Amino acid sequence: MNEIGILTHSFVDAYNGNINRIYGGGLERYLHEICGIIAELGRKPVIHQLSYCGDFEKEIGLVRVHGYNCSQGDSIEVFNRMTAEAKGPLIYSSFIWEAVEYKSGSLGICHGINWDYHAASAEHKAEVGRNIQHALGNLKKVVSVDSHFLTFCRAICQYPDPDQIMLLPNAVDTAWFTPGAKWRGLEEHGDQIHIVYPRRISLERGIIPMMLVADRLLQTYPQVHIEFAGEVVENNLITKAFRQWTDSSPYQERITHRSYTFQEMNEAYQKADIAVIPTIFSEGTSYSCLEAMSCGLPVVAGNVGGLNDLIIDGYNGFCVSPTEEELYQSIAVLVENSELRHYVGANARAVTRAFDIRIWREKWKEILRSYLGLGV
């Protein structure tokens, strides 16, 4: 079977040395779906990824995974080693903002711009522009999951073919991520309000403002319970700070933390009343946002990256500056107003039908058939 190589920074959990499982992030979920489509087309998906636990080779279902040790080396050098060793047509699924030595004519994916932190240096942002121009000079096509990368390229870069960058937002399985019994009025839960933060415990995903907001919510509203539903990287400073916060909180009996598998994630939304996506930078069309919306939850999100492509503020969610005060005020309004929660959540569920994964899969099949020169 002909191979298609996918180069990325993460797929199986090589952060924590647990290479028997796929890491529970949006990038990894996206690649899992892409691999399924590649297999449907009769090709063998092979993932090449960075590893922090040494070189490895692993079979995960239909996917062969090669890990390249980068514990001591430069990640770009390791990425270039992947390019040299990978076989077949290649798909670059991360590091498009770095000076990677691409195999000319390959396919690229931008999962959201990650250089949109307001305090990052102008020099760094200018360098990113140069690196993106380099990518466009080498890649046959780039699939962008949100409009912000497309706009960035139109404003900063030069490329003769306007269709070289294709906008294809992320998707959600609306038949799997459905409203729970509470949303349908089939389950009594008194006056308790369950808030879910369905994100990795990381700086860019807004864990710091979320912890500050959680302190205020838990103090003000005794009916509020908050679940942090996301992965951690062990021995990471943010992870240590988060655990110290949960262990020392006077409201710890109303705080939970759990990492869900892809198949379990709908449970986290179906038992919640509100979802919070407080990203401060580096965001595409978030799976977490789409999944929460598909389950009929009102979402309070940072007005960052592709979240602005998903939420019409005040209609199917709230898009606010990802600061403690802005997040708190929007969540508090939803906590206090059940009719507003239902109105916004119902609209959120309706909007996600336009992002159904069946539409996305068909579009990706078209992209891959064209790239590989396959007939319809």
KAKAGI-V41400 format. One line per field, one symbol per residue. ss: DSSP state (A for helix, B for strand, O for the rest). psi: psi as a letter, one per 40 degrees, with the letter a starting at -180 (. if undefined). Layout:
# KAKAGI-V41400
ss->???
psi->???
This chain:
# KAKAGI-V41400
ss->OOBBBBBBOOOBBOOOOBBBBBOOOAAAAAAAAAAAAAAAOOOBBBBBBBBOOOOBBBBBOOBBBBBBBOOOOOAAAAAAAAAAAOOOBBBBOOOOOOOOOOOOOBBBBBOOOOOOOOOOOAAAAAAAAAAAAAAAAABBBBBBOOAAAAAAAAAAOOOOOAAABBBOOOOBOOOOOOOOOOOOOOOOOOOOBBBBBOOOOOOOOOAAAAAAAAAAAAAAOOOBBBBBOOOOOOOOAAAAAAAAAAAAOOOAAABBBOOOOOOOAAAAAAOOOBBBBOOOOOOOOOAAAAAAAAOOOBBBBBOOOOAAAAOOBOOOBBBBOOOAAAAAAAAAAAAAOAAAAAAAAAAAAAAAAAABAAAAAAAAAAAAAAAAOOOO
psi->hhihhhhiehcigedeegeeihifidddddddddddddddeeihhhhhiiiefiiihihgbehhhhhhhfdeihdddddddddddiiaiihheieeeigigihieiiihheiieffhdeiidddddddddddddddedidihhheiedddddddddihhdheedhhhgiiiigeedgiiadddefehhfaeihhhhgfiigiddefddddddddddddddgeehihhhgiiihieidddddddddddehefdeehihihiiddedddddeeidiihgfhdighaghddddddddefhhhhiighbedeedhhhedeahhihfiddddddddddddegddddddddddddddedefidddddddddddddddefii.
